[in-house]
Amino acid sequence: MTSADRERAEVALVGRSRIVALMIRVAEVGAASMRSSRAMEGVRTLEREFLALTLAERIRCFAVALAVAASGHLLLLAFVPARLRPAVPRILWMIVAGATTAVALAAPALAVAWRARKSGWRGRHR
């Protein structure tokens, strides 16, 4: 038996498996329900609204979300006993929160710089 024959036999064996058939059916039902779900309808609406924002507003949106998440981690760490805390130091979350707050404040300037970089503009050449 060649390796190609062996591979075909293994694929056929997996194809006849009841567990694989069940997993495929679960995935099909899940995909069908996601296509028609209210949650996905909401996601599509939010996507359209997000894409309608300017670049500066999108940058600010992501930066504020990250700043809130980092601040939330800091707040939650206050309630976790020291021996159960993750190895990531608290200062990291402080730096992330501060940096993302700065990005949110500088979003318009960052959007201009981003667009200039994408268009190939490098300033005045003399």
Secondary structure, 3 states (H helix, E strand, C coil): CCHHHHHHHHHHHHHHCHHHHHHHHHHHHHHHHHHCCHHHHHHHHHHHHHHCCCHHHHHHHHHHHHHHHHHHHHHHHCCCCHHHCCCCCHHHHHHHHHHHHHHHHCHHHHHHHHHHHHHCCCCCCC
